Amino acid sequence: MCGINGILSSKLTEKEGKEKLQKMNTALAHRGPNAEGSWNSQQVFLGHRRLSIIDLSESSNQPMLSNDGRYVIVYNGELYNYKDLKFELQRSMQGSLPYVFRTGSDTEVILAAYIRWGKECIERFNGMFALAIHDTQTKETFIARDRLGIKPLYYTSNDHQFIFSSEIRPIIQSGFVDKKIDENALVEYIQYQTVHAPLTIVKDVYMLMPGHYCIWKNNSQETFCYWDIKKKAENGEGKTPYNEVCKNVNDLLHKAVERRLVADVPFGAFLSGGIDSSAIVGIMSGISTEKVNTFSVTFNEQDFSEEQFSDIVAKKFNTEHHNIRLSVNDFLSELPEALEAMDHPGGDGPNSYVVSKATKNAGITMALSGLGGDELFCGYDVFTRALQIKSKSWMNLVPRMFRIGGASFVNKKSIAGEKKAAFLSKPILNFDYFYPLSRMVYNDTQVQMLSGQNELPFNAVYKTVRKLPTDEKNHLLSKCSQAEMSTYMQNVLLRDADQMSMAVALEVRVPFLDYKLVEYVLGLTDKYKQPVTPKKLLTDSLVDLLPPEIVNRKKMGFTFPWKHWMKNELKQFCEDNLTHLQNKSSINKTYLQGLWNRFLNDDPLITWSRIWHLVVLGHWLNKMEFEKN
């Protein structure tokens, strides 16, 4: 696990390139405290910061060259099936000699795989990764990202250069782009508390999409898709017996966890006491020969604390458990660090930072997380609501003008009522229109008022959802999973997990996002995944593993008592950063101040989550010294 940087330019001198690359490497120092490396040749500059996880020796430092010196790689991530691939690559094949390995690293396995199989090697990889391989002979650079977007890769390009990095800050701080907000991205951020890839909040900085690779050659970029989540559903016929499906899920999840326990450093797990994290801890405990280290955040405010549940799991599996108890003062002391660590602004993140920091301080370098379980096994309310809408499709027989009239009578004094009225007014009452509303923080009218834009860009979430498979009769739940994974999970949860854990040099692995498990579960028809009880398919697949108190508990989610803090201890902090937002963006000052006043006065339509992401954006823009467009 590391940080990577690259400058591919036909304009920079060697001196300029080296200076800029050094700035980029320095900006990524937190991601890789164990080693720093750089390489350059003929206007190609590659940089690396290393967090050692597999093969801790110096021989595995990067950038790494092939045995003949033709290829050079920089890589961030973990390849879980590297031992299997290494065994295959050590054998001769028709037209290919065995590769002689010099290290025990997965980095060299990726390099050898590319030499033997070319770009198709990417389809053989099971892991999380962002990587670049440069061919000094053909002058071609291959840049790729993992299937589900667990590891980030940002870039900016024009007709003479391609700049990439594991984070946005190195690109900004090295002067490759101006410090300007992308106005379309600002609209997305206001509406969804994040910006959806490929856009970022910074103008001219983009993300390489999950499951994609690109080729840079002769000052030209070509991008290709090698894995598409949209093509992984609707391949199940629904005839497999349910007990056999449960066995398959059990086997796939156990293998996913087992693959992710390969490391040459101490490891542990995040444990909230929910179904997902408890499942991961239970499986780890059955596989590991040593006690598993587990970490939970607990609060003095009992309404927000899950301590009783994490303690049940820790006791059942005899883990070395660490409760991280937070008070208001504890959190306030950590908040500046958490926000300083934020590479891209978002509506979440400090919670991930706190647990990551405590885990790292306990001597752990790698931790497993239950992230992805809700999205894959229908753990959110949105799955149930999607089925309810499907059952009421007869409402589309009512002319839209009458539905709009009916919407005017809906009680809009709650966010749920506000969204219900908006949904009734849509052209068709279906999933494609429902889902974008479900994740929306502000509606179009509110966004127009806040952003000052009369014409909004095309809704990014709707654009994603309408391209998903349309078999809602048998695969609506898989469609909902794909929507969650392609929007909220990818652009909020995974981004926060990466930037907050890597801020303290902790690697986080996510077994639920093993692509083989994802493909299998997405291929199942709805009848196997009905959420009649919380994540029924998952709990039935692990029926002898999870305590009943965990299976039957009410879902809380991992959050902090923000409302109370923002009105008291964090009030001045919020007001200062809302002022920064007003000064550094096109935000409507009067409307923003009105929202803040409504929040302070307990307006049920202005919850803390409708304010906090704006506070974070103001802080980020001020920290990064952005100027108003």
C-alpha positions in Angstrom: 0.0 0.0 0.0 1.5 3.2 -1.1 1.2 6.5 -3.0 2.2 6.9 -6.7 2.9 9.9 -8.9 3.7 10.3 -12.5 4.6 13.0 -15.0 4.5 12.2 -18.7 5.4 15.4 -20.5 6.9 16.5 -23.8 7.5 20.0 -22.6 9.3 19.7 -19.2 13.1 19.7 -19.0 14.7 17.0 -16.9 15.4 19.5 -14.1 11.8 20.8 -14.1 10.4 17.3 -14.1 12.5 16.1 -11.2 11.6 19.2 -9.1 7.9 18.8 -9.7 8.0 15.1 -9.0 9.8 15.7 -5.7 7.1 18.1 -4.7 4.5 15.4 -5.6 6.3 12.7 -3.6 6.6 15.0 -0.6 2.9 15.7 -0.7 2.3 11.9 -0.5 4.7 11.2 2.4 1.9 10.2 4.7 0.9 7.4 2.4 4.3 5.8 2.4 6.6 6.4 5.4 8.8 3.4 4.8 10.6 4.4 1.6 10.6 7.0 -1.2 11.7 6.5 -4.8 11.8 8.2 -8.2 12.8 7.3 -11.8 13.0 9.3 -15.0 14.0 8.9 -18.6 13.2 11.0 -21.6 10.4 13.2 -20.1 8.8 10.4 -18.1 9.0 10.9 -14.4 7.7 8.3 -11.9 7.5 8.6 -8.1 6.6 6.4 -5.2 6.0 6.5 -1.5 6.0 3.0 0.2 4.0 1.5 3.0 5.6 -1.9 3.4 3.0 -4.7 3.7 4.4 -7.7 1.7 8.2 -8.4 1.4 9.5 -5.6 3.7 13.0 -5.7 2.2 14.5 -2.8 0.3 14.6 -4.9 -2.9 10.8 -4.4 -3.2 11.0 -0.6 -3.2 9.6 1.3 -6.1 9.8 2.4 -8.9 10.8 -1.1 -9.8 12.4 -2.1 -13.1 12.1 -5.4 -14.9 15.1 -7.7 -15.1 16.1 -6.3 -18.5 15.4 -2.7 -17.6 12.8 -2.2 -20.3 9.8 -1.8 -18.1 9.3 0.3 -14.9 6.3 0.2 -12.6 4.8 2.3 -9.8 1.9 0.6 -7.9 -0.4 1.3 -5.0 -2.4 -1.6 -3.6 -2.4 -5.3 -2.9 -2.7 -8.2 -5.3 -4.3 -11.0 -3.3 -3.7 -13.8 -5.8 -0.1 -12.9 -6.5 1.3 -16.2 -5.3 -0.9 -18.1 -7.8 0.2 -15.8 -10.6 3.8 -16.0 -9.5 3.7 -19.8 -9.7 2.3 -19.6 -13.2 4.8 -17.0 -14.4 7.7 -19.1 -13.1 6.8 -21.8 -15.7 7.6 -21.6 -19.4 4.8 -21.2 -21.8 4.6 -21.3 -25.6 6.7 -18.3 -26.7 7.4 -17.2 -23.1 10.3 -18.0 -20.9 9.9 -18.4 -17.1 10.3 -15.1 -15.3 13.1 -15.1 -12.7 11.9 -13.2 -9.6 14.3 -11.2 -7.5 11.8 -10.3 -4.7 8.9 -11.7 -2.8 6.6 -8.8 -3.6 3.4 -8.6 -5.5 4.7 -5.6 -7.4 7.2 -7.7 -9.3 4.4 -10.2 -10.0 2.3 -7.4 -11.7 5.4 -6.4 -13.7 6.1 -9.9 -14.8 2.4 -10.5 -15.7 2.4 -7.4 -17.9 5.5 -8.5 -19.7 4.0 -11.9 -20.4 0.3 -11.1 -21.1 0.4 -7.4 -21.9 -2.7 -5.3 -21.1 -4.8 -8.5 -20.7 -2.9 -9.2 -17.5 -5.3 -6.8 -15.6 -8.2 -9.3 -16.0 -6.2 -11.9 -14.1 -5.7 -9.7 -11.0 -7.7 -10.1 -7.8 -7.0 -7.1 -5.6 -7.1 -3.4 -5.1 -4.8 -1.3 -7.1 -3.8 1.8 -9.1 -0.7 1.3 -11.2 1.4 2.6 -14.0 3.9 0.6 -16.2 6.1 2.4 -18.7 7.7 0.7 -21.6 11.0 2.4 -22.4 11.1 0.8 -25.9 7.7 1.7 -27.2 7.4 4.9 -25.0 3.9 3.6 -24.0 2.6 4.0 -20.5 -0.1 1.7 -19.2 -2.2 3.1 -16.3 -4.9 1.1 -14.6 -7.3 1.0 -11.7 -9.0 -1.9 -9.9 -12.5 -3.1 -10.8 -14.5 -1.5 -7.9 -12.5 1.7 -7.4 -11.0 0.8 -4.0 -7.7 2.6 -4.8 -7.9 6.1 -6.3 -6.1 7.5 -9.3 -6.4 11.2 -10.2 -5.1 12.8 -13.3 -5.0 15.9 -15.5 -4.0 15.9 -19.1 -3.7 18.1 -22.2 -2.1 17.7 -25.7 1.4 17.5 -24.3 1.3 16.0 -20.8 -0.5 13.4 -18.6 0.0 13.9 -14.8 -1.3 11.3 -12.3 -1.3 10.7 -8.6 -2.9 8.8 -5.8 -4.3 12.1 -4.5 -5.4 15.5 -5.8 -3.0 17.6 -3.6 0.2 16.6 -5.4 -1.3 17.7 -8.7 -2.4 21.0 -7.3 0.7 21.7 -5.2 3.0 21.1 -8.1 1.3 23.8 -10.2 -0.1 21.6 -13.0 -3.6 23.0 -12.6 -5.0 26.3 -11.4 -6.8 26.4 -8.0 -10.3 26.7 -9.4 -13.6 25.0 -8.6 -15.3 23.0 -11.3 -18.7 24.7 -11.3 -20.6 21.5 -12.4 -18.8 19.6 -9.7 -19.8 22.2 -7.2 -23.5 21.5 -8.1 -23.0 17.8 -7.5 -21.2 18.4 -4.2 -24.0 20.6 -2.9 -26.6 18.0 -4.0 -24.9 14.8 -3.0 -22.2 15.7 -0.5 -19.6 14.4 -2.9 -18.5 14.7 -6.6 -19.0 11.7 -8.8 -16.1 10.3 -10.8 -14.7 11.1 -13.3 -15.2 14.7 -12.1 -13.6 16.1 -9.0 -14.2 19.4 -7.2 -11.1 20.8 -8.9 -11.4 22.1 -12.5 -9.4 19.9 -15.0 -8.6 17.2 -12.4 -10.3 13.8 -13.0 -10.5 10.3 -11.7 -9.7 7.2 -13.8 -13.0 5.2 -13.5 -13.0 1.9 -11.7 -12.5 -1.1 -14.0 -10.7 1.1 -16.6 -7.2 1.5 -17.9 -5.7 4.0 -20.2 -2.7 4.2 -22.6 -0.6 7.3 -23.0 1.6 7.4 -26.1 2.6 10.1 -28.5 0.9 12.8 -26.4 -2.4 11.0 -26.8 -4.7 9.2 -24.2 -6.9 6.3 -25.0 -9.1 4.9 -22.2 -10.7 1.4 -22.1 -13.1 -0.5 -19.9 -12.0 -4.0 -18.9 -14.7 -4.7 -16.2 -18.1 -3.2 -16.1 -20.4 -3.7 -13.1 -23.4 -3.2 -15.3 -22.6 -6.5 -17.1 -22.4 -8.5 -13.9 -26.1 -8.8 -13.1 -28.9 -10.6 -14.8 -26.9 -13.8 -15.4 -28.7 -15.9 -12.8 -31.8 -18.0 -13.7 -33.0 -18.4 -10.1 -33.1 -22.2 -10.2 -30.3 -23.0 -7.7 -31.6 -24.2 -4.3 -31.4 -21.6 -1.7 -29.2 -23.7 0.7 -26.7 -24.2 -2.2 -26.7 -20.4 -2.8 -25.9 -19.8 0.9 -23.1 -22.3 0.8 -21.6 -20.6 -2.2 -21.8 -17.2 -0.5 -20.2 -18.7 2.6 -17.4 -20.2 0.6 -16.7 -17.1 -1.5 -16.7 -14.8 1.6 -14.3 -17.1 3.5 -12.0 -17.2 0.5 -12.2 -13.4 0.2 -11.2 -13.0 3.9 -8.5 -15.6 3.7 -6.9 -13.9 0.6 -6.8 -10.6 2.5 -4.9 -12.0 5.5 -1.7 -12.4 3.6 0.7 -9.8 5.1 4.1 -9.4 6.6 2.9 -6.9 9.2 0.5 -6.9 12.2 -3.1 -6.8 11.2 -6.6 -6.3 12.8 -10.2 -5.4 12.0 -12.7 -2.6 12.5 -15.6 -3.9 14.6 -18.8 -1.8 15.0 -20.9 -4.7 16.2 -23.0 -4.7 13.1 -23.6 -7.7 10.9 -20.9 -6.9 8.3 -17.9 -6.2 10.6 -19.0 -9.0 12.9 -19.0 -11.5 10.0 -15.5 -10.4 8.9 -14.1 -10.7 12.5 -15.8 -14.1 12.9 -14.3 -15.5 9.7 -10.9 -14.0 10.5 -10.9 -15.6 13.9 -11.6 -19.0 12.4 -8.7 -18.6 9.9 -6.0 -16.9 11.9 -3.7 -18.8 14.2 -3.4 -15.8 16.5 -5.9 -13.6 18.4 -7.5 -11.0 16.1 -7.0 -7.4 17.1 -10.4 -5.5 16.9 -11.1 -1.8 17.2 -14.4 0.0 18.0 -15.3 3.6 18.5 -17.6 4.2 21.5 -19.2 7.3 23.0 -20.2 8.7 26.3 -23.5 9.5 24.6 -25.2 6.1 24.8 -27.7 6.9 22.0 -24.7 6.8 19.6 -22.6 4.0 21.1 -22.5 0.4 19.8 -20.3 -0.8 22.6 -22.6 -3.5 23.9 -22.7 -5.1 20.5 -19.0 -5.0 19.7 -18.3 -6.4 23.1 -20.6 -9.4 22.4 -18.7 -10.1 19.2 -15.2 -9.6 20.7 -16.1 -12.0 23.6 -17.6 -14.7 21.2 -14.5 -14.7 19.0 -12.0 -14.1 21.8 -10.4 -11.1 20.1 -7.9 -8.7 21.5 -10.4 -5.9 21.7 -9.7 -2.1 21.8 -12.6 0.3 22.7 -11.8 3.8 21.5 -14.0 5.9 23.8 -14.6 9.4 22.6 -15.8 12.5 24.4 -16.6 15.8 22.8 -13.2 17.1 23.8 -11.5 14.1 22.3 -13.2 14.6 19.0 -12.6 18.3 18.9 -8.9 17.6 19.4 -8.9 15.1 16.5 -11.1 17.1 14.1 -8.4 19.5 12.8 -6.1 16.5 11.9 -9.0 14.7 10.2 -9.9 17.7 8.1 -6.2 18.3 7.3 -6.0 14.8 6.1 -8.9 15.2 3.7 -7.6 15.1 0.1 -11.0 15.7 -1.5 -13.9 17.3 0.5 -16.9 15.2 1.4 -19.7 14.9 3.9 -18.1 12.1 5.9 -14.6 11.0 6.9 -13.6 12.2 10.4 -15.1 9.0 11.9 -12.9 6.9 9.6 -9.9 9.0 10.6 -10.4 8.5 14.3 -10.7 4.7 14.2 -7.8 4.4 11.7 -5.5 6.5 13.8 -6.3 4.5 17.0 -5.7 1.3 15.1 -2.4 2.5 13.7 -1.3 3.7 17.2 -1.9 0.2 18.5 0.8 -1.1 16.2 -1.5 -2.3 13.4 -0.5 -1.6 9.8 -3.3 -3.4 8.0 -7.0 -3.8 9.0 -10.0 -5.5 7.5 -13.3 -3.6 7.1 -17.0 -4.6 6.6 -17.4 -1.9 4.0 -19.5 -3.1 1.0 -21.7 -5.5 2.9 -24.7 -3.2 3.0 -24.4 -2.5 -0.7 -24.1 -6.1 -1.7 -26.6 -7.7 0.6 -29.4 -5.1 0.6 -28.6 -3.6 4.0 -30.0 -0.1 3.4 -33.7 1.1 3.6 -33.4 2.1 -0.1 -33.6 -1.6 -1.1 -36.9 -2.1 0.7 -38.3 1.2 -0.7 -37.3 0.2 -4.2 -39.4 -3.0 -3.9 -42.3 -1.0 -2.5 -42.2 1.3 -5.5 -42.1 -1.7 -7.8 -45.2 -3.1 -6.2 -47.0 0.2 -6.7 -46.3 0.5 -10.4 -50.0 0.8 -11.0 -49.7 4.4 -10.0 -48.2 5.2 -13.4 -51.7 4.7 -14.7 -52.6 7.9 -13.0 -52.0 10.9 -15.4 -48.9 12.9 -14.3 -51.0 16.1 -13.9 -53.1 14.4 -11.3 -50.0 13.0 -9.5 -48.5 16.5 -9.4 -51.8 17.8 -7.9 -51.6 15.0 -5.3 -48.0 15.9 -4.5 -49.2 19.4 -3.4 -51.1 17.8 -0.6 -48.2 15.8 0.8 -46.9 17.0 4.1 -43.5 18.5 3.2 -42.4 19.4 6.8 -40.0 16.5 6.8 -37.2 15.5 4.3 -39.1 12.2 3.6 -42.2 14.2 2.8 -40.3 16.6 0.6 -38.8 13.7 -1.4 -42.1 11.9 -1.7 -43.7 15.0 -3.2 -40.8 15.3 -5.7 -41.1 11.7 -6.7 -44.8 11.9 -7.4 -44.1 14.7 -9.8 -41.6 12.7 -11.9 -42.6 11.6 -15.5 -42.5 7.9 -14.5 -42.6 6.4 -11.0 -39.8 3.9 -11.3 -36.4 3.1 -9.8 -34.5 5.4 -12.2 -36.2 8.4 -10.9 -36.5 7.2 -7.3 -32.9 6.4 -6.6 -31.3 9.8 -7.4 -33.8 11.3 -5.0 -33.0 8.8 -2.3 -29.4 10.0 -2.0 -30.0 13.6 -2.6 -29.1 16.1 0.1 -30.7 19.2 -1.6 -33.3 19.3 -4.3 -32.8 21.1 -7.6 -34.5 24.3 -6.5 -32.4 24.5 -3.3 -29.2 23.7 -5.4 -30.1 26.5 -7.8 -30.5 28.9 -4.9 -27.3 27.9 -3.2 -25.1 27.7 -6.3 -26.5 30.7 -8.2 -26.9 28.6 -11.3 -30.2 28.8 -13.1 -29.5 25.8 -15.4 -28.1 22.8 -13.6 -25.9 20.2 -15.3 -27.4 16.8 -16.0 -27.9 14.9 -12.7 -24.8 12.6 -12.4 -26.6 9.9 -10.3 -29.6 9.7 -12.7 -27.1 9.5 -15.6 -25.5 6.5 -13.9 -28.7 4.7 -12.9 -30.4 5.0 -16.3 -27.5 3.0 -17.9 -28.0 0.1 -15.5 -29.6 -3.2 -16.6 -33.4 -2.8 -16.9 -34.6 -6.3 -15.7 -36.5 -4.9 -12.7 -38.8 -8.0 -12.6 -36.0 -10.4 -11.5 -33.0 -8.2 -10.7 -34.2 -5.0 -9.1 -32.2 -5.6 -6.0 -29.0 -6.1 -8.0 -29.8 -2.9 -9.9 -30.1 -1.1 -6.6 -26.8 -2.7 -5.5 -25.1 -1.5 -8.6 -26.5 2.0 -8.1 -25.2 2.1 -4.6 -21.8 0.8 -5.6 -21.4 3.1 -8.5 -22.4 6.3 -6.7 -22.4 6.5 -2.9 -20.0 3.7 -2.1 -17.5 4.6 -4.7 -17.5 8.3 -4.3 -18.1 8.7 -0.5 -17.3 5.5 1.4 -14.3 4.2 -0.6 -12.8 7.7 -1.0 -13.1 8.4 2.7 -11.8 5.0 3.7 -8.7 5.5 1.5 -7.8 9.1 2.3 -8.5 8.8 6.0 -6.7 5.5 6.6 -3.7 6.4 4.4 -3.4 9.7 6.2 -2.0 7.6 9.1 -0.3 5.0 6.9 -2.9 2.3 7.6 -4.0 -0.1 4.9 -7.7 -1.1 4.9 -8.9 -4.2 3.0 -12.5 -4.8 2.1 -13.4 -8.5 1.7 -17.0 -7.8 0.7 -15.7 -6.2 -2.5 -13.8 -9.2 -3.7 -14.9 -9.1 -7.3 -15.7 -12.9 -7.5 -18.1 -12.5 -4.5 -19.6 -9.3 -6.1 -20.2 -11.0 -9.4 -21.9 -14.0 -7.8 -24.2 -12.0 -5.6 -25.1 -9.5 -8.3 -26.0 -12.4 -10.6 -28.6 -13.8 -8.1 -32.2 -13.0 -8.7 -34.3 -11.0 -6.3 -35.9 -14.1 -4.7 -32.6 -15.0 -3.0 -32.0 -11.5 -1.6 -35.4 -10.3 -0.3 -34.6 -8.1 2.8 -37.4 -9.5 4.9 -34.8 -9.5 7.8 -31.6 -7.5 7.8 -29.3 -8.9 5.1 -31.1 -12.2 5.2 -28.9 -13.9 2.5 -25.7 -13.0 4.3 -26.9 -14.0 7.8 -28.4 -17.3 6.4 -25.1 -18.0 4.7 -23.3 -17.5 8.1 -26.0 -19.0 10.3 -23.6 -20.8 12.7 -21.2 -17.9 12.9 -23.1 -14.7 14.1 -24.7 -14.3 17.5 -28.5 -13.7 17.4 -28.1 -10.4 19.2 -26.1 -9.1 16.3 -28.4 -10.6 13.6 -31.5 -9.2 15.1 -30.2 -5.8 16.4 -31.5 -2.5 15.0 -29.2 -0.9 12.5 -27.5 2.3 13.8 -24.8 3.2 11.3 -21.4 4.6 12.2 -22.0 8.3 13.1 -21.2 10.9 15.6 -23.6 13.2 17.6 -23.1 15.9 15.1 -26.3 17.9 15.7 -25.4 18.5 19.3 -21.8 19.3 18.6 -22.5 21.7 15.7 -24.8 23.8 17.8 -22.4 23.9 20.7 -18.7 23.0 20.7 -18.4 23.3 16.9 -20.6 26.3 16.4 -17.9 28.8 15.9 -15.9 26.4 13.7 -18.9 25.9 11.4 -19.6 29.6 11.1 -16.0 30.4 10.3 -15.9 27.8 7.5 -19.3 28.8 6.1 -17.8 32.3 5.8 -14.8 30.8 3.9 -17.1 29.0 1.6 -19.0 32.3 0.8 -15.7 34.1 0.1 -14.1 31.4 -2.1 -17.0 30.2 -4.2 -20.1 31.3 -6.1 -22.3 30.2 -3.2 -25.3 32.5 -2.5 -24.3 34.1 0.9 -27.8 35.1 1.9 -29.4 31.7 1.2 -26.5 29.9 2.9 -26.9 32.1 6.0 -30.6 31.3 6.0 -29.9 27.6 6.0 -27.6 27.9 8.9 -30.1 29.9 10.9 -32.8 27.3 10.2 -30.5 24.6 11.4 -29.8 26.5 14.6 -33.6 26.9 15.1 -34.3 23.2 14.8 -36.0 23.3 11.4 -36.6 19.6 10.6 -35.8 20.2 6.9 -32.3 21.4 7.7 -30.5 18.5 9.4 -26.8 18.5 10.4 -26.0 16.5 7.3 -27.4 19.3 5.1 -24.9 21.7 6.6 -21.8 19.8 7.5 -20.6 19.0 4.0 -20.7 22.8 3.2 -18.6 23.5 6.3 -16.1 20.9 5.1 -16.0 22.4 1.6 -15.3 25.9 3.1 -12.5 24.5 5.3 -11.0 22.6 2.3 -11.0 25.6 0.0 -9.5 27.8 2.6 -6.8 25.2 3.5 -5.9 24.7 -0.2 -5.9 28.5 -0.7 -8.4 28.5 -3.5 -9.5 31.8 -5.0 -13.0 32.6 -6.2 -13.5 31.7 -9.9 
